[in-house]
Amino acid sequence: MPAYELFPISKKELKKLYFKDRLSIFQIANKLGCTHSAIVYKFKKFDIKSRGHIGLTKPIKLTKKGFEHLYCERRLSLKKISNIVHRSESGLERRFKNYNLVSRGNKNRACKYKKKDFSGDPIEKAYLIGFRLGDLNVMEGVSVLQIRCSITIPAQTKLIKRLFTPYTTPYITKAKRGTYEIVCLVNRSFDFLLSKEDKIPLWITRNKKHFFSFLAGYSDAEGSFYIHKRKNKVSFGVWEIQTQQKNIINQIWKNLQKYEVESPLPSISKNVGYIAPSGSKNNKDIWKITVARKYSLWKLINSLSIYIKHHNKIKDIRRVRDNLEFRGVNINNPSPFHLAA
């Protein structure tokens, strides 16, 4: 026997829910914990007519002019119009075609939350590109971009939320596996984040401020500032990035040399095929770049610190500065390295 035959509800109870309580078929199904089709079956079995058929919700006549007013001028959706005129959406869609009306298209559909255009600030843009290349996944939709990230560090979640809150409403959930899942829907003024090419854009490398803002974003995503401890020797501060993006690493190294920040040539830290303790396997070589010479490190962090936004990285920079002071660097004097406007 079909499941809907076994569903226990009397004709009297069903009529009460539908006519007296004014519930829809979907609402009745939700209330009783059954499917929509089960309620439809009972309606047919008990010969219960719909409210529309007996005139309780008489449809409103909708002319082409009226349709244009609601859809084009007031910019209401078909769903909202169907509620106003007491007609089904499918019926309105047929009438829409018969009237030869032009759809507004997906780009003009209403969003739950307003999406603001990107500010246009090149410093902010360079930072976001660096952060995106390091940590963000960006997918293209019809009218919006979906920016996603799965992370385990709360400070990283707060940073992403802070970056995109001026433009949209971020959605943050905690997955069963313990990661924070964050999604930001932004408009097409953020198309510059679509590219995932292993390359720093030329307009960034040509300008010192743009480059160091980019490097701050990339460092917030992929980099680290830490103290390398040595037994019976003085510990020293280090800035380091490890990534599979070989070309970006080499571009960073070349620009650091240009700005007199000494760094060893980038090298492979883990070969392709390396299996991490977590069980993940490298599909590419992992490249590493470091700055550890004290005066070069001071030049670097003195230039990055005005753009770094990650709360944990800011605290790490303070520890590295303390280490540099301990090693004889006068951190109270302006750095010999200066970013020209």
CORKAFEN-V902198 format. One record per residue. RES is the residue in one small letter. OMEGA is omega in whole degrees, 0 to 359 (999 if undefined). Layout:
res->(RES | RES)
omega->(OMEGA | OMEGA)
This chain:
res->(m | p | a | y | e | l | f | p | i | s | k | k | e | l | k | k | l | y | f | k | d | r | l | s | i | f | q | i | a | n | k | l | g | c | t | h | s | a | i | v | y | k | f | k | k | f | d | i | k | s | r | g | h | i | g | l | t | k | p | i | k | l | t | k | k | g | f | e | h | l | y | c | e | r | r | l | s | l | k | k | i | s | n | i | v | h | r | s | e | s | g | l | e | r | r | f | k | n | y | n | l | v | s | r | g | n | k | n | r | a | c | k | y | k | k | k | d | f | s | g | d | p | i | e | k | a | y | l | i | g | f | r | l | g | d | l | n | v | m | e | g | v | s | v | l | q | i | r | c | s | i | t | i | p | a | q | t | k | l | i | k | r | l | f | t | p | y | t | t | p | y | i | t | k | a | k | r | g | t | y | e | i | v | c | l | v | n | r | s | f | d | f | l | l | s | k | e | d | k | i | p | l | w | i | t | r | n | k | k | h | f | f | s | f | l | a | g | y | s | d | a | e | g | s | f | y | i | h | k | r | k | n | k | v | s | f | g | v | w | e | i | q | t | q | q | k | n | i | i | n | q | i | w | k | n | l | q | k | y | e | v | e | s | p | l | p | s | i | s | k | n | v | g | y | i | a | p | s | g | s | k | n | n | k | d | i | w | k | i | t | v | a | r | k | y | s | l | w | k | l | i | n | s | l | s | i | y | i | k | h | h | n | k | i | k | d | i | r | r | v | r | d | n | l | e | f | r | g | v | n | i | n | n | p | s | p | f | h | l | a | a)
omega->(180 | 183 | 183 | 175 | 183 | 185 | 187 | 172 | 182 | 178 | 181 | 181 | 181 | 179 | 178 | 181 | 187 | 185 | 183 | 181 | 175 | 177 | 175 | 179 | 178 | 180 | 177 | 180 | 178 | 182 | 184 | 178 | 178 | 181 | 176 | 182 | 178 | 179 | 177 | 179 | 180 | 177 | 181 | 181 | 181 | 181 | 178 | 181 | 178 | 181 | 179 | 183 | 181 | 170 | 182 | 176 | 184 | 179 | 178 | 179 | 183 | 179 | 178 | 180 | 179 | 178 | 180 | 180 | 183 | 186 | 186 | 184 | 180 | 175 | 177 | 176 | 178 | 179 | 179 | 179 | 180 | 177 | 181 | 187 | 178 | 176 | 180 | 177 | 180 | 177 | 178 | 178 | 177 | 179 | 178 | 179 | 180 | 179 | 181 | 178 | 182 | 180 | 176 | 179 | 182 | 185 | 183 | 178 | 182 | 175 | 181 | 179 | 181 | 177 | 181 | 178 | 176 | 185 | 184 | 180 | 183 | 178 | 178 | 180 | 180 | 178 | 182 | 178 | 178 | 181 | 179 | 181 | 180 | 194 | 189 | 172 | 183 | 180 | 183 | 173 | 180 | 184 | 181 | 170 | 177 | 179 | 185 | 175 | 177 | 188 | 180 | 185 | 181 | 181 | 178 | 177 | 180 | 180 | 180 | 178 | 181 | 181 | 189 | 178 | 177 | 186 | 184 | 176 | 180 | 176 | 182 | 176 | 177 | 182 | 180 | 181 | 176 | 180 | 172 | 179 | 181 | 180 | 176 | 176 | 181 | 181 | 189 | 173 | 178 | 180 | 180 | 178 | 183 | 185 | 176 | 183 | 179 | 185 | 174 | 180 | 185 | 182 | 178 | 183 | 181 | 184 | 184 | 182 | 179 | 181 | 183 | 172 | 175 | 182 | 176 | 178 | 180 | 178 | 177 | 180 | 190 | 189 | 177 | 172 | 183 | 177 | 177 | 183 | 180 | 181 | 178 | 177 | 180 | 176 | 181 | 180 | 181 | 164 | 186 | 171 | 173 | 184 | 175 | 184 | 186 | 184 | 178 | 178 | 180 | 176 | 177 | 181 | 181 | 180 | 176 | 177 | 180 | 181 | 173 | 171 | 185 | 180 | 175 | 176 | 176 | 182 | 178 | 179 | 178 | 183 | 174 | 182 | 179 | 179 | 181 | 177 | 179 | 180 | 180 | 184 | 180 | 174 | 176 | 172 | 174 | 182 | 183 | 172 | 181 | 169 | 182 | 177 | 194 | 182 | 176 | 179 | 177 | 176 | 184 | 184 | 177 | 180 | 181 | 191 | 180 | 181 | 181 | 183 | 183 | 185 | 180 | 180 | 178 | 178 | 179 | 178 | 179 | 179 | 178 | 178 | 178 | 179 | 179 | 178 | 178 | 182 | 171 | 178 | 179 | 185 | 179 | 177 | 176 | 178 | 175 | 179 | 183 | 178 | 177 | 180 | 999)
